[in-house]
Amino acid sequence: MSLLAVIPSRFGAQRFPGKPLAPLLGKPMVQHVYERCVEAGCFSRVIVATDDARIEAAVRGFGGEAQRTSPTCASGTDRVAEVAAALALPPDTVVVNVQGDEPAVHPASLATLARAFDEAGVEMATLVRPLHDHERPNPNVVKVVRDEAGFGLYFSRADIPSTRNADVPLARWAHLGLYGYRAALLARLAAWPPTALEQVESLEQLRALFHGVRILCRETPHATQAVDVPDDVPLAEAALRRLFATR
């Protein structure tokens, strides 16, 4: 089975322009993400998908592979799908969408996501981790409820499920924004228009659920530290130091 990692990376982030090139511990952030994918040891190819010549030059400068994509891509998934279409991938190829603002993503988490596709019937997979109680009211931490087989029933920024009966023991899960898709499904996802659920929650995985796609949610113990604004840079650097200290 062929596995490909694609890192969508755009320059014009509204809250942090130029974010992929922000220096973290002496390297641009996009290089850290690329290196985590290589360290996972499960991808036959790692590609940065970008609409910007500066990012492309930086990637080629550290020896990585970059592919230019349209500046009109509406989401990271659309950018990843554009790369997959340009490569004319076989329909069963697994494409993993690795967020370009997760420099400290654990390589073991990426490998866990890749292994989800050892099951032939899995079309789409993602990762979850235990949800901490203090995160429940935080809309920036996405929650997920799973079925008995580990497939996602629903994803939300709200605190789900609602606690009507606090005496019932319940494992709660936080969603990590990493996705893997079979290439055939990725093409269909990109062709479907955004749904109302997706728009109201601002969660693109709800487009897949709306159309009946089952999303396997594999567990990882490793949290991530996204970089959304400049103030997140020192937090990401601290997360990287912790990651490096475990080697």
Order of alpha helices (4+ residues) and beta strands (2+ residues): beta-beta-beta-alpha-beta-alpha-beta-alpha-beta-alpha-beta-beta-beta-beta-alpha-alpha-alpha-beta-alpha
